[in-house]
Amino acid sequence: MRFVYVLDQDPEVRKSVTRLFGNHPDMMVRTFGTGASFLAAIASLDPGILLLELEMPDMSGTVVLDALRAQGDDRIVPVLLTGATTVPLVVRAMKTGAVDLVPKPYEDDVLLAMVETAFARLATNRAAALVESEARGKIDHLSGRERDVLRRLFEGQANKVIAHDLSISPRTVEIYRANMMKKLGVRSLAESVRLVFAARWDLDDGEEHDWAEAPHLAASPRDGRPDYGKSLPA
């Protein structure tokens, strides 16, 4: 079952959209008349598409989008279904997370097509979230010392350098490295680097990394980062 949520103060719009998607047995529609009621229910909602009116009296659509963004909730993909004609308002909404715009009065086929595109986006989000969650779970199972070793390997340090930094023997580093790779389920350092980026996890200070900056994919000697695709530390 696929879920469509309609947030609009106009009951006629809510009824119209419900009738439209009611003809599709694989879709279920739930409607909300206020931004407050939608945000109050969001924790219990299944992943789905939000058809959102921007101009509402109690709480504007941009406030709702701001709340979704603040929560980091990518289970809900917003599509603007709005009569708003103010360009700056629409632009702000798109920058805040709305993925598309369907102006009122809407055409059935246009709205259906936009929602299908949004569902494809949702599927991509969910797949990425699953990969990230699984990768984070594996890293969370590492011991503190294994994380120390992984972070330094990630930075391009050789075993002897790691041993010196941590005041342990190179052989002990090899043992931690082998245990770390076993727990992560990887067979090479390149795979462990990919897993770190999939988790968007920085083992030093918890900051998130941009996958596009993965050193084994895009680094060069000029920027001072190791190129894991060309050489891996022993």
C-alpha positions in Angstrom: 0.0 0.0 0.0 1.2 3.5 -0.9 0.2 6.5 1.2 -0.8 10.0 0.1 -1.3 12.8 2.6 -3.2 15.9 1.8 -2.7 19.0 3.9 -5.1 21.8 2.8 -7.5 24.0 4.6 -10.1 23.6 1.8 -12.4 20.6 2.4 -13.4 20.5 -1.3 -9.7 20.1 -2.3 -9.3 17.3 0.2 -12.4 15.5 -1.1 -11.4 16.0 -4.7 -7.9 14.5 -4.2 -9.4 11.6 -2.1 -11.7 10.8 -5.0 -8.9 10.9 -7.5 -6.5 8.6 -5.7 -9.4 6.4 -4.4 -9.6 5.0 -7.9 -6.2 3.4 -7.4 -6.4 0.4 -5.1 -2.7 0.5 -4.2 -3.0 4.0 -2.7 -4.5 5.2 0.6 -5.3 8.9 1.2 -5.4 10.6 4.6 -6.3 14.3 4.8 -5.5 17.1 7.2 -7.1 20.5 7.5 -4.3 22.2 9.5 -0.6 22.1 9.7 -0.7 21.6 13.4 -2.9 18.4 13.0 -0.5 17.0 10.4 2.7 17.6 12.5 0.9 16.1 15.6 0.3 12.9 13.6 3.5 12.7 11.7 5.3 10.3 14.1 2.6 7.7 13.4 2.4 8.1 9.7 3.8 5.6 7.2 6.3 6.8 4.5 4.4 8.6 1.8 3.8 11.7 -0.3 2.5 15.0 1.2 0.4 17.2 -1.1 0.8 20.6 0.6 -1.0 23.9 0.3 1.4 26.8 1.1 -1.1 29.4 2.0 -3.0 28.3 5.1 -4.4 30.6 7.9 -3.3 28.7 11.0 0.2 27.5 9.9 1.7 28.2 6.5 3.0 25.4 4.3 6.6 26.7 4.6 6.4 26.3 8.4 5.4 22.7 7.9 8.3 22.2 5.5 10.7 23.8 8.0 9.5 21.4 10.7 10.0 18.4 8.4 13.5 19.6 7.6 14.4 20.2 11.2 13.3 16.7 12.1 15.4 15.3 9.2 12.4 13.2 8.2 12.8 11.9 4.7 9.9 9.4 5.1 7.6 12.2 3.8 8.2 13.6 0.3 6.4 17.0 -0.1 4.8 18.1 -3.4 3.2 21.5 -3.5 -0.4 21.4 -4.5 -1.1 25.1 -4.1 -2.8 28.2 -5.4 0.1 30.4 -4.2 1.2 32.7 -7.0 4.0 34.5 -5.1 7.2 33.4 -6.7 9.5 34.0 -3.7 7.2 31.9 -1.5 7.2 29.0 -4.0 11.0 29.3 -4.4 11.5 29.2 -0.6 9.3 26.1 -0.4 11.3 24.3 -3.1 14.6 25.1 -1.4 13.2 23.8 1.9 12.4 20.4 0.6 9.4 20.4 -1.7 10.3 18.3 -4.8 7.7 19.6 -7.2 4.8 22.0 -7.8 1.3 21.3 -9.1 -0.7 24.6 -9.4 -4.4 24.8 -8.6 -6.7 24.1 -10.2 -4.9 20.9 -11.0 -5.3 18.5 -13.9 -5.8 14.9 -12.8 -3.2 13.4 -15.1 -0.6 16.0 -14.1 -1.1 15.4 -10.4 -1.0 11.6 -10.8 2.3 11.9 -12.7 3.8 14.2 -10.1 2.9 11.8 -7.3 4.3 8.8 -9.2 7.6 10.7 -9.6 7.5 11.6 -5.9 7.0 7.9 -5.0 10.1 7.1 -7.0 12.0 9.7 -5.0 10.7 8.2 -1.8 11.9 4.7 -2.8 15.4 6.1 -3.4 15.3 7.9 0.0 14.3 4.7 1.8 16.9 2.6 0.0 19.7 5.1 0.9 18.4 5.3 4.5 18.5 1.5 4.8 22.1 1.4 3.5 23.1 4.2 5.9 21.4 2.5 8.9 23.0 -0.8 8.2 26.5 0.8 7.8 26.1 2.8 11.0 25.0 -0.3 12.9 28.2 -2.2 11.9 30.4 0.7 13.0 28.5 1.0 16.3 29.6 -2.6 17.0 33.3 -1.8 16.8 35.2 -1.4 20.0 36.8 2.0 20.8 40.2 0.8 19.8 38.9 -0.7 16.6 37.3 2.6 15.8 40.6 4.4 16.5 42.4 2.1 14.0 39.6 2.4 11.4 39.7 6.2 11.6 43.5 6.3 11.1 43.3 3.8 8.2 40.6 6.0 6.7 43.0 9.0 7.0 45.6 7.0 5.0 48.0 6.1 7.8 50.1 2.9 7.6 50.1 0.3 10.3 53.5 1.5 11.8 52.2 5.1 12.0 49.0 3.9 13.7 51.1 1.8 16.2 53.2 4.8 17.1 50.2 7.1 17.5 48.4 4.6 19.7 51.5 3.4 21.6 50.9 -0.2 20.6 52.8 -2.7 18.5 52.3 -3.0 14.7 51.2 -6.6 15.4 48.5 -5.4 17.7 47.3 -2.9 15.0 47.1 -5.9 12.6 44.9 -7.8 15.1 42.6 -4.8 15.6 42.4 -4.2 11.9 41.5 -7.9 11.2 38.8 -7.8 13.9 37.5 -4.5 12.6 37.2 -5.8 9.1 35.5 -9.0 10.2 32.9 -7.0 12.2 32.3 -4.7 9.3 31.9 -7.6 6.9 34.5 -6.3 4.5 37.5 -7.9 2.8 39.6 -4.9 1.9 40.4 -1.4 3.2 38.7 0.1 0.1 35.4 -1.6 1.2 35.7 -0.3 4.7 36.2 3.2 3.4 33.1 2.8 1.3 31.2 1.6 4.3 32.3 4.7 6.3 31.0 7.0 3.6 27.7 5.0 3.3 27.2 5.5 7.0 28.0 9.2 6.6 29.9 8.8 9.8 33.1 10.5 10.9 34.9 8.3 13.4 36.7 11.2 15.0 34.0 13.9 15.8 30.7 12.6 14.5 30.5 15.1 11.5 28.8 13.8 8.4 30.7 13.5 5.1 29.5 14.1 1.5 29.7 10.9 -0.5 30.9 12.9 -3.5 34.1 13.7 -1.6 35.0 10.1 -0.9 38.8 10.0 -1.3 38.9 6.6 -3.0 36.6 8.1 -5.7 37.6 11.6 -6.2 40.7 12.6 -4.2 43.9 13.8 -5.7 47.4 14.4 -4.3 46.9 18.2 -4.8 44.2 18.4 -2.1 46.3 16.5 0.4 44.0 13.5 0.7 45.0 9.9 0.0 43.7 8.3 -3.2 42.4 4.9 -2.0 41.7 3.9 -5.5 45.4 3.9 -6.4 47.2 2.7 -3.3 46.2 1.4 0.1 48.4 1.5 3.1 49.8 -1.8 4.3 
